[in-house]
Amino acid sequence: MSSSEATEAAAVDAAIARYGQQPGPLLVVLHGVQDALGYIPPASIPRIAEAKKQIIERSGVLEYFAADERMAE
């Protein structure tokens, strides 16, 4: 891993650690990465998305919308 890749990975890890576990928009994490690096490394997007997906699943957001859709039928 090059030093720039290590820097990118560290910035992504820091943004995920700081914002990734909070319910809320994906953009918060992306802004954290962009604030640290000035850009968002394309290779980091799947990792960030997976981190946010996990918190969404744990917080019950998906279950809420699934139940709401079933009630509308």
Helices and strands as residue ranges (DSSP letters): H 3-15, I 16-20, H 26-37, G 42-44, H 45-59, H 61-72
